[in-house]
């Protein structure tokens, strides 16, 4: 099969190559998926670059997320899954068989049924960003009638966080972005109020539109904490899912005075039961039509380097690789 691989970390143009390797066979408890679309996440790029190094078993096929069709199951596995359309998550976590290849092998519960009518492109976008967004929005309980602010609503996690908040019955959903094009993406996802976080009066714009906020999905805690504190009420949860280049200095007294709750999460260390519940809820939301595609930037497998560089350059929407 054709696959993108690297056997050392570094710049995409120096370490990524497309090769022919033997197609993997599923072991006990595994399924093999013929990959139709592979999704590229910032974490994939960081792993390949060496920014977040992980052990490597000879070589690594990148990308955690994808979508395709199961064509084989491991010994004793459920034969009725063969031919099933699925979305795949965490394919490259502790394993060499990422989704930037014509086939991948994953644990059975990491290949989740993709409802009829849902595109492979959306399926390949769900894994890391969709499961992350689900946990950020719902880890602290239902959001029905709550006011939710999503920082960075034009990114993949932000996009799905807005949609999950709306699906969960939030009374008001707002978002902060950096400019007009990203503002339009956040509105298309369902944000009722969008504010530029660089505006000096961003806090008053938010509270004037939606009042104090109950939940904040935060992509840049150090940059945005003062804004978050200004729009919070006692008990507001600020849920952070990304690390900046420099750790913020936490203003403990200000956080105490505001009586906020800080939550931090990393998808890769969540318990499997939490991932299973997230995957089940994603399926329910998909069947309800509550989750939508981001604008896609598609690259053939042979242009894997360009795909990684697009992510590094901050391409809006979702970068996808087509292995076939």
QUIGIPE-V144733 format. One record per residue. D_LAST is the distance of its C-alpha to the last C-alpha in whole Angstrom. Layout:
d_last->D_LAST
d_last->D_LAST
//
This chain:
d_last->10
d_last->9
d_last->10
d_last->12
d_last->16
d_last->19
d_last->23
d_last->25
d_last->25
d_last->26
d_last->24
d_last->21
d_last->21
d_last->23
d_last->22
d_last->18
d_last->16
d_last->13
d_last->13
d_last->13
d_last->15
d_last->16
d_last->14
d_last->16
d_last->19
d_last->20
d_last->24
d_last->26
d_last->26
d_last->22
d_last->19
d_last->15
d_last->13
d_last->9
d_last->8
d_last->7
d_last->8
d_last->10
d_last->14
d_last->16
d_last->20
d_last->23
d_last->23
d_last->20
d_last->21
d_last->25
d_last->24
d_last->22
d_last->25
d_last->28
d_last->29
d_last->29
d_last->28
d_last->27
d_last->28
d_last->25
d_last->25
d_last->24
d_last->21
d_last->19
d_last->15
d_last->16
d_last->15
d_last->17
d_last->16
d_last->13
d_last->12
d_last->11
d_last->13
d_last->15
d_last->15
d_last->18
d_last->21
d_last->23
d_last->27
d_last->29
d_last->26
d_last->26
d_last->24
d_last->24
d_last->21
d_last->19
d_last->17
d_last->18
d_last->16
d_last->16
d_last->16
d_last->17
d_last->19
d_last->21
d_last->18
d_last->19
d_last->23
d_last->25
d_last->22
d_last->19
d_last->16
d_last->15
d_last->12
d_last->10
d_last->8
d_last->6
d_last->10
d_last->13
d_last->16
d_last->19
d_last->22
d_last->23
d_last->24
d_last->21
d_last->19
d_last->21
d_last->21
d_last->19
d_last->22
d_last->21
d_last->21
d_last->19
d_last->16
d_last->13
d_last->14
d_last->17
d_last->16
d_last->14
d_last->17
d_last->20
d_last->20
d_last->22
d_last->24
d_last->24
d_last->26
d_last->28
d_last->29
d_last->30
d_last->32
d_last->34
d_last->35
d_last->36
d_last->37
d_last->41
d_last->41
d_last->41
d_last->40
d_last->42
d_last->44
d_last->44
d_last->43
d_last->40
d_last->39
d_last->35
d_last->35
d_last->32
d_last->31
d_last->29
d_last->26
d_last->24
d_last->27
d_last->29
d_last->27
d_last->27
d_last->31
d_last->32
d_last->30
d_last->31
d_last->35
d_last->35
d_last->34
d_last->36
d_last->39
d_last->40
d_last->43
d_last->42
d_last->39
d_last->39
d_last->37
d_last->37
d_last->35
d_last->36
d_last->36
d_last->35
d_last->32
d_last->31
d_last->34
d_last->32
d_last->29
d_last->32
d_last->33
d_last->30
d_last->30
d_last->33
d_last->36
d_last->39
d_last->40
d_last->39
d_last->41
d_last->40
d_last->41
d_last->42
d_last->45
d_last->48
d_last->49
d_last->46
d_last->47
d_last->50
d_last->47
d_last->45
d_last->49
d_last->50
d_last->47
d_last->46
d_last->49
d_last->49
d_last->45
d_last->45
d_last->41
d_last->39
d_last->36
d_last->36
d_last->34
d_last->36
d_last->39
d_last->41
d_last->41
d_last->41
d_last->44
d_last->47
d_last->45
d_last->44
d_last->48
d_last->49
d_last->48
d_last->48
d_last->51
d_last->52
d_last->49
d_last->46
d_last->43
d_last->41
d_last->38
d_last->36
d_last->32
d_last->32
d_last->34
d_last->36
d_last->36
d_last->40
d_last->41
d_last->43
d_last->47
d_last->48
d_last->51
d_last->52
d_last->55
d_last->53
d_last->51
d_last->54
d_last->56
d_last->53
d_last->52
d_last->48
d_last->46
d_last->43
d_last->40
d_last->37
d_last->34
d_last->31
d_last->29
d_last->28
d_last->31
d_last->32
d_last->33
d_last->31
d_last->33
d_last->32
d_last->29
d_last->29
d_last->31
d_last->29
d_last->26
d_last->28
d_last->30
d_last->26
d_last->26
d_last->29
d_last->28
d_last->25
d_last->27
d_last->30
d_last->28
d_last->29
d_last->25
d_last->24
d_last->21
d_last->21
d_last->21
d_last->17
d_last->16
d_last->12
d_last->11
d_last->8
d_last->8
d_last->10
d_last->12
d_last->13
d_last->16
d_last->17
d_last->15
d_last->18
d_last->21
d_last->20
d_last->21
d_last->24
d_last->25
d_last->25
d_last->23
d_last->24
d_last->22
d_last->19
d_last->16
d_last->12
d_last->9
d_last->6
d_last->4
d_last->0
//
